[in-house]
Amino acid sequence: MTDKANRQQPKTNPANPTELPKAGDMLSDWLRIMRRTAPHNAAPLKTFFPAVDKVGDLFVFNIGDHRLHLTATVN
């Protein structure tokens, strides 16, 4: 890898919970917002989660400044 590529690599591994200790807090915040807003489609989701993407019937949420990705359905 080049020096530039090395600098762009994440410093933590989100797959290892010991390296991302606030993951539970970030997911709890996401769940609290989802329960409070009860969105039924993509329009209200974009209000609270601007980086959400729809892939088929699923939504991909970027949580915690893109440190976590959550794939979910919205009923």
MOQUI-V339647 format. One record per helix or strand of 3 or more residues. SS is the DSSP state (H for helix, E for strand). FROM is the first residue (numbers start at 1). TO is the last residue. If there is no record, write none. Layout:
ss=SS from=FROM to=TO
ss=SS from=FROM to=TO
This chain:
ss=H from=3 to=8
ss=H from=17 to=19
ss=H from=23 to=37
ss=H from=42 to=48
ss=E from=53 to=55
ss=E from=58 to=63
ss=E from=68 to=72
